[in-house]
Amino acid sequence: MRIIKKTLIAFGMFWWNFLVGDTPELFLAVVAILGVVSIFQSGHSHVLMIVLPGLVLVALGASVSRAIRKR
């Protein structure tokens, strides 16, 4: 039982470090962007062509500005 618990904790920590890592705001931005895409996907693909790149640029800009402020 103890080995299974350690294995599950290690597995969870791997995925947390892989997906979230040092920038949790980018992970949350990706989740939010995927949510917006899933909402507009049902027949509004022309809106996605405008909204998706804009959301990605906003998320990356916010991440870069946060990194610059930390420095």
DSSP file (Angstrom, degrees, kcal/mol; ACC not computed):
  #  RESIDUE AA STRUCTURE BP1 BP2  ACC     N-H-->O    O-->H-N    N-H-->O    O-->H-N    TCO  KAPPA ALPHA  PHI   PSI    X-CA   Y-CA   Z-CA
    1    1 A M     >        0   0    0      0, 0.0     4,-2.0     0, 0.0     5,-0.1   0.000 360.0 360.0 360.0 -39.2    0.0    0.0    0.0
    2    2 A R  H  >  +     0   0    0      1,-0.2     4,-2.3     2,-0.2     5,-0.2   0.874 360.0  51.5 -67.0 -37.5    2.8    2.4    0.9
    3    3 A I  H  > S+     0   0    0      2,-0.2     4,-2.4     1,-0.2    -1,-0.2   0.894 109.1  50.8 -66.5 -39.8    4.6    1.8   -2.5
    4    4 A I  H  > S+     0   0    0      2,-0.2     4,-2.6     1,-0.2    -2,-0.2   0.911 110.2  49.8 -64.3 -41.5    1.3    2.6   -4.4
    5    5 A K  H  X S+     0   0    0     -4,-2.0     4,-2.3     2,-0.2    -2,-0.2   0.927 112.2  46.8 -63.2 -45.5    0.9    5.8   -2.4
    6    6 A K  H  X S+     0   0    0     -4,-2.3     4,-2.5     1,-0.2    -1,-0.2   0.894 112.6  50.8 -63.0 -39.7    4.5    6.9   -3.1
    7    7 A T  H  X S+     0   0    0     -4,-2.4     4,-2.5     2,-0.2    -2,-0.2   0.920 111.1  47.5 -64.8 -44.0    4.1    6.0   -6.8
    8    8 A L  H  X S+     0   0    0     -4,-2.6     4,-2.5     2,-0.2    -2,-0.2   0.889 112.6  49.1 -65.4 -39.1    0.8    8.0   -7.1
    9    9 A I  H  X S+     0   0    0     -4,-2.3     4,-2.5     2,-0.2    -2,-0.2   0.923 112.5  47.6 -65.4 -43.8    2.4   11.0   -5.4
   10   10 A A  H  X S+     0   0    0     -4,-2.5     4,-2.1     2,-0.2    -2,-0.2   0.897 112.3  50.1 -63.5 -40.6    5.4   10.9   -7.6
   11   11 A F  H  X S+     0   0    0     -4,-2.5     4,-2.0     2,-0.2    -2,-0.2   0.923 112.3  47.0 -63.6 -44.9    3.2   10.5  -10.7
   12   12 A G  H  X S+     0   0    0     -4,-2.5     4,-2.3     1,-0.2    -2,-0.2   0.896 111.6  50.4 -64.0 -41.1    1.1   13.5   -9.6
   13   13 A M  H  X S+     0   0    0     -4,-2.5     4,-2.6     2,-0.2     5,-0.2   0.867 107.7  54.4 -66.5 -36.2    4.1   15.6   -8.9
   14   14 A F  H  X S+     0   0    0     -4,-2.1     4,-2.5     2,-0.2    -2,-0.2   0.956 111.6  43.4 -60.1 -50.0    5.6   14.8  -12.3
   15   15 A W  H  X S+     0   0    0     -4,-2.0     4,-2.8     2,-0.2     5,-0.4   0.867 112.8  52.7 -67.3 -35.3    2.5   16.0  -14.1
   16   16 A W  H  X>S+     0   0    0     -4,-2.3     4,-2.6     2,-0.2     5,-1.5   0.950 113.9  42.7 -62.5 -48.3    2.2   19.1  -11.9
   17   17 A N  H  <5S+     0   0    0     -4,-2.6    -2,-0.2     3,-0.2    -1,-0.2   0.862 116.6  48.9 -65.9 -35.3    5.8   20.1  -12.6
   18   18 A F  H  <5S+     0   0    0     -4,-2.5    -2,-0.2    -5,-0.2    -1,-0.2   0.927 122.8  29.8 -70.6 -45.3    5.4   19.2  -16.3
   19   19 A L  H  <5S+     0   0    0     -4,-2.8    -2,-0.2    -5,-0.2    -3,-0.2   0.901 136.7  21.0 -84.1 -43.3    2.1   21.2  -16.8
   20   20 A V  T ><5S+     0   0    0     -4,-2.6     3,-1.4    -5,-0.4    -3,-0.2   0.914  80.2 149.4 -94.7 -52.9    2.4   24.0  -14.3
   21   21 A G  T 3 <S-     0   0    0     -5,-1.5    -3,-0.1     1,-0.2    -1,-0.1  -0.277  77.2 -23.9  58.4-132.5    6.1   24.3  -13.6
   22   22 A D  T 3  S+     0   0    0      1,-0.2    -1,-0.2    -5,-0.1     3,-0.1   0.551 133.1  59.0 -90.4  -9.6    7.3   27.8  -12.7
   23   23 A T    X>  +     0   0    0     -3,-1.4     4,-1.2     1,-0.1     3,-0.7  -0.710  49.8 165.7-126.2  81.3    4.5   29.6  -14.5
   24   24 A P  H 3> S+     0   0    0      0, 0.0     4,-2.4     0, 0.0     5,-0.2   0.784  76.6  65.6 -65.9 -24.4    1.1   28.7  -13.1
   25   25 A E  H 3> S+     0   0    0      1,-0.2     4,-2.0     2,-0.2     5,-0.1   0.854 100.1  50.4 -67.6 -32.0   -0.4   31.8  -14.9
   26   26 A L  H <> S+     0   0    0     -3,-0.7     4,-2.4     2,-0.2    -1,-0.2   0.881 109.3  51.3 -70.4 -37.0    0.4   30.3  -18.3
   27   27 A F  H  X S+     0   0    0     -4,-1.2     4,-2.2     2,-0.2    -2,-0.2   0.933 112.3  45.8 -63.0 -45.3   -1.3   27.0  -17.3
   28   28 A L  H  X S+     0   0    0     -4,-2.4     4,-2.5     1,-0.2    -2,-0.2   0.874 111.3  53.3 -65.7 -36.4   -4.4   28.9  -16.2
   29   29 A A  H  X S+     0   0    0     -4,-2.0     4,-2.8     2,-0.2    -2,-0.2   0.911 108.6  49.3 -64.2 -41.7   -4.3   30.9  -19.4
   30   30 A V  H  X S+     0   0    0     -4,-2.4     4,-2.5     2,-0.2    -2,-0.2   0.915 111.6  48.9 -63.9 -42.7   -4.2   27.8  -21.5
   31   31 A V  H  X S+     0   0    0     -4,-2.2     4,-1.8     2,-0.2    -2,-0.2   0.917 113.6  46.9 -62.8 -42.9   -7.1   26.3  -19.6
   32   32 A A  H  X S+     0   0    0     -4,-2.5     4,-2.3     2,-0.2    -2,-0.2   0.910 112.0  49.9 -65.6 -42.3   -9.1   29.5  -20.0
   33   33 A I  H  X S+     0   0    0     -4,-2.8     4,-2.6     1,-0.2    -2,-0.2   0.910 110.0  50.5 -63.7 -42.4   -8.3   29.7  -23.7
   34   34 A L  H  X S+     0   0    0     -4,-2.5     4,-2.2     1,-0.2    -1,-0.2   0.865 109.5  52.3 -63.6 -34.7   -9.3   26.1  -24.3
   35   35 A G  H  X S+     0   0    0     -4,-1.8     4,-1.6     2,-0.2    -2,-0.2   0.920 110.2  47.2 -65.1 -43.8  -12.6   26.9  -22.5
   36   36 A V  H  X S+     0   0    0     -4,-2.3     4,-2.3     1,-0.2    -2,-0.2   0.910 111.9  51.0 -63.6 -42.2  -13.2   29.9  -24.7
   37   37 A V  H  X S+     0   0    0     -4,-2.6     4,-1.1     1,-0.2    -2,-0.2   0.910 108.6  51.1 -61.7 -42.6  -12.4   27.8  -27.8
   38   38 A S  H  < S+     0   0    0     -4,-2.2     4,-0.3     1,-0.2    -1,-0.2   0.836 110.1  50.5 -66.8 -30.5  -14.8   25.1  -26.7
   39   39 A I  H >< S+     0   0    0     -4,-1.6     3,-0.6     1,-0.2    -2,-0.2   0.934 117.4  37.6 -69.7 -46.0  -17.6   27.6  -26.2
   40   40 A F  H 3X S+     0   0    0     -4,-2.3     4,-1.3     1,-0.2     8,-0.2   0.510  95.3  86.7 -85.0  -4.4  -17.1   29.2  -29.7
   41   41 A Q  T 3<  +     0   0    0     -4,-1.1     2,-2.5     1,-0.2    -1,-0.2   0.752  63.8  87.9 -69.1 -23.6  -16.4   26.0  -31.5
   42   42 A S  T <4 S-     0   0    0     -3,-0.6    -1,-0.2    -4,-0.3    -4,-0.0  -0.289 124.0 -41.4 -80.4  58.8  -20.0   25.1  -32.1
   43   43 A G  T  4 S+     0   0    0     -2,-2.5     3,-0.2    -3,-0.1    -1,-0.2   0.418 117.5  95.4 107.7  -1.7  -20.4   27.0  -35.4
   44   44 A H    >X  +     0   0    0     -4,-1.3     4,-1.3     1,-0.2     3,-0.9  -0.320  35.9 139.9-113.5  48.9  -18.6   30.2  -34.8
   45   45 A S  H 3>  +     0   0    0      1,-0.3     4,-1.3     2,-0.2    -1,-0.2   0.785  67.5  61.8 -66.7 -26.3  -15.2   29.2  -36.3
   46   46 A H  H 3> S+     0   0    0     -3,-0.2     4,-0.5     1,-0.2    -1,-0.3   0.831 102.6  51.6 -68.0 -30.3  -14.8   32.7  -37.9
   47   47 A V  H X> S+     0   0    0     -3,-0.9     4,-2.9     1,-0.2     3,-1.0   0.873 104.2  57.9 -70.4 -36.9  -14.8   34.2  -34.4
   48   48 A L  H 3X S+     0   0    0     -4,-1.3     4,-2.1     1,-0.3    -2,-0.2   0.843  96.2  62.4 -62.7 -33.9  -12.1   31.8  -33.3
   49   49 A M  H 3< S+     0   0    0     -4,-1.3    -1,-0.3     1,-0.2    -2,-0.2   0.773 115.8  31.9 -64.3 -24.0   -9.7   33.0  -36.0
   50   50 A I  H <X S+     0   0    0     -3,-1.0     4,-1.1    -4,-0.5    -2,-0.2   0.834 122.6  44.9 -96.3 -43.6   -9.8   36.4  -34.4
   51   51 A V  H  X S+     0   0    0     -4,-2.9     4,-2.6     2,-0.2     5,-0.2   0.910 106.0  57.5 -72.6 -44.1  -10.2   35.6  -30.7
   52   52 A L  H  X S+     0   0    0     -4,-2.1     4,-2.2    -5,-0.2     5,-0.2   0.928 108.3  43.1 -60.3 -52.3   -7.7   32.7  -30.4
   53   53 A P  H  > S+     0   0    0      0, 0.0     4,-2.4     0, 0.0    -1,-0.2   0.883 114.6  53.1 -62.4 -34.4   -4.5   34.5  -31.5
   54   54 A G  H  X S+     0   0    0     -4,-1.1     4,-2.2     2,-0.2    -2,-0.2   0.920 109.4  47.2 -64.1 -43.7   -5.6   37.6  -29.5
   55   55 A L  H  X S+     0   0    0     -4,-2.6     4,-2.4     2,-0.2    -1,-0.2   0.890 111.8  50.9 -65.1 -39.1   -6.0   35.5  -26.3
   56   56 A V  H  X S+     0   0    0     -4,-2.2     4,-2.6    -5,-0.2     5,-0.2   0.923 110.7  48.8 -64.8 -43.4   -2.6   33.8  -26.9
   57   57 A L  H  X S+     0   0    0     -4,-2.4     4,-2.5     1,-0.2    -2,-0.2   0.893 111.3  49.9 -64.4 -39.2   -0.9   37.1  -27.4
   58   58 A V  H  X S+     0   0    0     -4,-2.2     4,-2.4     2,-0.2    -1,-0.2   0.923 111.9  48.2 -63.7 -44.0   -2.5   38.5  -24.2
   59   59 A A  H  X S+     0   0    0     -4,-2.4     4,-2.0     2,-0.2    -2,-0.2   0.922 114.6  44.8 -64.0 -44.5   -1.4   35.5  -22.2
   60   60 A L  H  X S+     0   0    0     -4,-2.6     4,-2.6     2,-0.2     5,-0.2   0.900 112.6  51.7 -67.9 -39.3    2.2   35.6  -23.4
   61   61 A G  H  X S+     0   0    0     -4,-2.5     4,-2.5    -5,-0.2    -2,-0.2   0.907 110.1  49.1 -62.4 -41.5    2.4   39.3  -23.0
   62   62 A A  H  X S+     0   0    0     -4,-2.4     4,-1.9     2,-0.2    -1,-0.2   0.894 112.0  48.9 -64.4 -39.5    1.2   39.0  -19.4
   63   63 A S  H  X S+     0   0    0     -4,-2.0     4,-2.1     2,-0.2    -2,-0.2   0.910 112.5  47.0 -67.2 -42.1    3.7   36.3  -18.7
   64   64 A V  H  X S+     0   0    0     -4,-2.6     4,-2.3     2,-0.2    -2,-0.2   0.915 111.8  49.9 -67.1 -41.9    6.6   38.2  -20.2
   65   65 A S  H  X S+     0   0    0     -4,-2.5     4,-2.1     1,-0.2    -1,-0.2   0.877 110.5  51.0 -65.2 -35.3    5.7   41.4  -18.3
   66   66 A R  H  X S+     0   0    0     -4,-1.9     4,-1.9     2,-0.2    -1,-0.2   0.899 110.2  49.5 -66.0 -40.2    5.5   39.4  -15.0
   67   67 A A  H  X S+     0   0    0     -4,-2.1     4,-1.3     1,-0.2    -2,-0.2   0.879 110.7  49.9 -66.3 -37.7    8.9   37.9  -15.7
   68   68 A I  H  < S+     0   0    0     -4,-2.3    -2,-0.2     1,-0.2    -1,-0.2   0.902 109.8  50.6 -67.6 -40.6   10.4   41.3  -16.4
   69   69 A R  H  < S+     0   0    0     -4,-2.1    -2,-0.2     1,-0.2    -1,-0.2   0.872 108.3  53.0 -65.5 -36.4    8.9   42.7  -13.2
   70   70 A K  H  <        0   0    0     -4,-1.9    -1,-0.2     1,-0.3    -2,-0.2   0.837 360.0 360.0 -64.9 -32.5   10.4   39.8  -11.2
   71   71 A R     <        0   0    0     -4,-1.3    -1,-0.3    -5,-0.1    -2,-0.2   0.485 360.0 360.0 -73.1 360.0   13.8   40.5  -12.6
